[in-house]
Amino acid sequence: MSTVGRDFLRFDDEYDICPASLADRSAPEQRPVLHNAARNYYAVFRHEDVIQVLRDHDLWTSVTGCGPVLIEPREQFFLMGVDPPRHTDERRLVTESFPPSAVASIGARTEQLVLELLEGLFARGEADLIEDFARLVPLHAFCWTIGAPVEDLPQLRLWARGVAQGVWPDLDEETMQRASTARAATEAYGVDLATTRQRALEFGQPVPDDLTTRLLSAAIPPEIIGFTYVRLLSAATHTTTWLIGNLIYRLLTNPDQLALLQADHSLVEAAVEESLRYDPPVRGFYRTSTEPTTLHGVEITADTKVWPSLLGANHDPQVWEMPEKFDITRPIEKLRDHCSFGYGVHRCLGAPVARLQGQIALRFLLKKLPNLRLNGEPMPSRYCRAGMGLDHLPVAWDVPETAPSPADAGAATRVDRPLEPSPSPERLSAGRRTFGLWIEHNLDRSIGEPDEDRMQRRRQGGPVVWRQYRAEGD
């Protein structure tokens, strides 16, 4: 197997504790807790220990940050930076603001986008699947979700990378400055978007029924919305990009599994779930002990960081048979129990959308790019320590001699021309039918019921003030 596969299981030198844990899987009871003396945090890898840390928010809190260093809680923290009971109210608000109808809309629009991207790429016969495809899909979904003009996508793309670099705030000064600039610009963008929308609501103007409108209708101030969108930009874009890249990479380097999938497209969902299990796009976020405790006889003092490894939990031989084998024929009911979206009260709210986009991407890549194959050495991502994925994935495919020239095909691609702001109501209705069963099966019922009338409203307006930050983001 390529060295890229082994690199997936590694941090940089200061955080390189994954290989030790993986080597110990033959006897996991011997080293259930590892300690990083240089950073003074502990790591747990067994499934039951990861679940315990993620579930017990009274003992393992999130309010002091998701990275390896303690930070002061902030009033602006929303969802990730708070615990129940406040977290319970905030999570309910977001789930009610993002009903199944919104997921159906994203599904229909993702199909349209994926088809247009692949049509634009096809005649080239080769591409960087990350830069030319996988990054664009979730970025568009982010714009649709909050009501941002897709014309702003190139700038949001730059900021998203900067924000991700600062997820664990203990980096060198130059990197942290870039991350700080990206966070400030994204926050200002979100505040301005929400402020513009708030004025429209106050004057009784028609507004889109998106997350921004729903949060404002719940009396969430623009300042909090802007701060929240900083985290959403990173969480909702990089993770799905890495999911798509990891999924295609594993299939292309496991030809027996790719052959199974090509012979039976009903395995698409299982392939996405097995990819999530095998290569979780997020390795895990830290928790902090609120009081002295012990883990397997290891004494842990209060205010100590503990890292629950989602990768470790997904490869625990006590839970998974032959965990190091990439196997898309595992029972789908079992596969859905992986820990890649977290566990407990902080389980990822965007899981239904990420799963849906992964399935759509895989289905059309198999259909539209014949004989898809690697076309060079992939490059693992290193700009976000919390993430696990690829920065570049060169691929190639067969192109018939009668295919249009790359120049002609490129004229229609959405890489250079933004997707239209909204599909037609008829397409949304078709999208609802297409994805209705999927949503019913995968989406938490507590999110609420679809609102048919709201699906036909259209977006208006856009931010202006944020543009002063463009120079810093470039």
Secondary structure as the mmCIF struct_conf table of DSSP 4:
data_model
#
loop_
_struct_conf.conf_type_id
_struct_conf.id
_struct_conf.beg_label_comp_id
_struct_conf.beg_label_asym_id
_struct_conf.beg_label_seq_id
_struct_conf.end_label_comp_id
_struct_conf.end_label_asym_id
_struct_conf.end_label_seq_id
HELX_RH_AL_P HELX_RH_AL_P1 THR A 3 ASP A 7
TURN_TY1_P TURN_TY1_P1 PHE A 8 LEU A 9
HELX_RH_3T_P HELX_RH_3T_P1 ASP A 13 TYR A 15
HELX_RH_AL_P HELX_RH_AL_P2 CYS A 18 ALA A 23
HELX_RH_3T_P HELX_RH_3T_P2 ASP A 24 SER A 26
BEND BEND1 ALA A 27 ALA A 27
HELX_RH_3T_P HELX_RH_3T_P3 PRO A 28 GLN A 30
BEND BEND2 PRO A 32 PRO A 32
STRN STRN1 VAL A 33 ASN A 36
TURN_TY1_P TURN_TY1_P2 ALA A 37 ASN A 40
STRN STRN2 TYR A 41 VAL A 44
BEND BEND3 ARG A 46 ARG A 46
HELX_RH_AL_P HELX_RH_AL_P3 HIS A 47 ARG A 55
TURN_TY1_P TURN_TY1_P3 HIS A 57 LEU A 59
STRN STRN3 TRP A 60 THR A 61
BEND BEND4 SER A 62 SER A 62
TURN_TY1_P TURN_TY1_P4 VAL A 63 THR A 64
BEND BEND5 CYS A 66 VAL A 69
TURN_TY1_P TURN_TY1_P5 GLU A 75 GLN A 76
BEND BEND6 LEU A 79 LEU A 79
TURN_TY1_P TURN_TY1_P6 MET A 80 GLY A 81
TURN_TY1_P TURN_TY1_P7 PRO A 84 PRO A 85
HELX_RH_AL_P HELX_RH_AL_P4 ARG A 86 SER A 97
BEND BEND7 PHE A 98 PHE A 98
HELX_RH_AL_P HELX_RH_AL_P5 PRO A 100 PHE A 122
TURN_TY1_P TURN_TY1_P8 ALA A 123 ARG A 124
BEND BEND8 GLY A 125 GLY A 125
STRN STRN4 GLU A 126 ASP A 128
TURN_TY1_P TURN_TY1_P9 LEU A 129 LEU A 129
HELX_RH_PI_P HELX_RH_PI_P1 ILE A 130 ALA A 134
TURN_TY1_P TURN_TY1_P10 ARG A 135 ARG A 135
HELX_RH_AL_P HELX_RH_AL_P6 LEU A 136 ILE A 146
TURN_TY1_P TURN_TY1_P11 GLY A 147 GLY A 147
HELX_RH_3T_P HELX_RH_3T_P4 VAL A 150 ASP A 152
HELX_RH_AL_P HELX_RH_AL_P7 LEU A 153 GLN A 165
TURN_TY1_P TURN_TY1_P12 GLY A 166 GLY A 166
BEND BEND9 VAL A 167 PRO A 169
BEND BEND10 LEU A 171 LEU A 171
HELX_RH_AL_P HELX_RH_AL_P8 GLU A 173 GLU A 202
TURN_TY1_P TURN_TY1_P13 PHE A 203 GLY A 204
BEND BEND11 ASP A 210 ASP A 210
HELX_RH_AL_P HELX_RH_AL_P9 LEU A 211 SER A 217
TURN_TY1_P TURN_TY1_P14 ALA A 218 ALA A 219
HELX_RH_AL_P HELX_RH_AL_P10 PRO A 222 LEU A 252
TURN_TY1_P TURN_TY1_P15 THR A 253 THR A 253
HELX_RH_AL_P HELX_RH_AL_P11 PRO A 255 ALA A 263
HELX_RH_3T_P HELX_RH_3T_P5 HIS A 265 LEU A 267
HELX_RH_AL_P HELX_RH_AL_P12 VAL A 268 TYR A 278
BEND BEND12 ASP A 279 ASP A 279
BEND BEND13 PRO A 281 PRO A 281
STRN STRN5 VAL A 282 VAL A 282
STRN STRN6 ARG A 287 SER A 289
BEND BEND14 THR A 290 GLU A 291
STRN STRN7 THR A 293 LEU A 295
TURN_TY1_P TURN_TY1_P16 HIS A 296 GLY A 297
STRN STRN8 VAL A 298 ILE A 300
TURN_TY1_P TURN_TY1_P17 ALA A 302 ASP A 303
STRN STRN9 LYS A 305 PRO A 308
HELX_RH_AL_P HELX_RH_AL_P13 LEU A 310 ASN A 314
TURN_TY1_P TURN_TY1_P18 HIS A 315 HIS A 315
TURN_TY1_P TURN_TY1_P19 PRO A 317 VAL A 319
BEND BEND15 TRP A 320 MET A 322
TURN_TY1_P TURN_TY1_P20 PRO A 323 GLU A 324
BEND BEND16 LYS A 325 LYS A 325
TURN_TY1_P TURN_TY1_P21 ILE A 328 THR A 329
BEND BEND17 ARG A 330 ARG A 330
HELX_RH_AL_P HELX_RH_AL_P14 ILE A 332 LEU A 335
TURN_TY1_P TURN_TY1_P22 ARG A 336 ASP A 337
BEND BEND18 CYS A 339 CYS A 339
TURN_TY1_P TURN_TY1_P23 SER A 340 PHE A 341
HELX_RH_3T_P HELX_RH_3T_P6 GLY A 344 HIS A 346
TURN_TY1_P TURN_TY1_P24 LEU A 349 GLY A 350
HELX_RH_AL_P HELX_RH_AL_P15 ALA A 351 LYS A 368
BEND BEND19 LEU A 369 LEU A 369
TURN_TY1_P TURN_TY1_P25 PRO A 370 ASN A 371
STRN STRN10 ARG A 373 LEU A 374
BEND BEND20 GLY A 376 GLY A 376
STRN STRN11 MET A 379 PRO A 380
BEND BEND21 TYR A 383 TYR A 383
TURN_TY1_P TURN_TY1_P26 ARG A 385 ALA A 386
STRN STRN12 GLY A 387 GLY A 387
BEND BEND22 GLY A 389 GLY A 389
STRN STRN13 LEU A 390 HIS A 392
STRN STRN14 PRO A 394 ALA A 396
TURN_TY1_P TURN_TY1_P27 GLU A 401 THR A 402
BEND BEND23 ALA A 403 ALA A 403
HELX_LH_PP_P HELX_LH_PP_P1 PRO A 404 SER A 405
HELX_RH_AL_P HELX_RH_AL_P16 PRO A 406 GLY A 410
TURN_TY1_P TURN_TY1_P28 ALA A 411 ALA A 412
TURN_TY1_P TURN_TY1_P29 ARG A 414 ASP A 416
BEND BEND24 ARG A 417 ARG A 417
HELX_LH_PP_P HELX_LH_PP_P2 PRO A 418 GLU A 420
BEND BEND25 PRO A 421 SER A 422
HELX_RH_AL_P HELX_RH_AL_P17 PRO A 425 ASN A 442
BEND BEND26 LEU A 443 LEU A 443
HELX_RH_3T_P HELX_RH_3T_P7 ARG A 445 ILE A 447
TURN_TY1_P TURN_TY1_P30 GLU A 452 GLU A 452
HELX_RH_3T_P HELX_RH_3T_P8 ASP A 453 GLN A 456
HELX_RH_3T_P HELX_RH_3T_P9 VAL A 465 TYR A 469
HELX_RH_AL_P HELX_RH_AL_P18 ARG A 470 GLY A 473
#
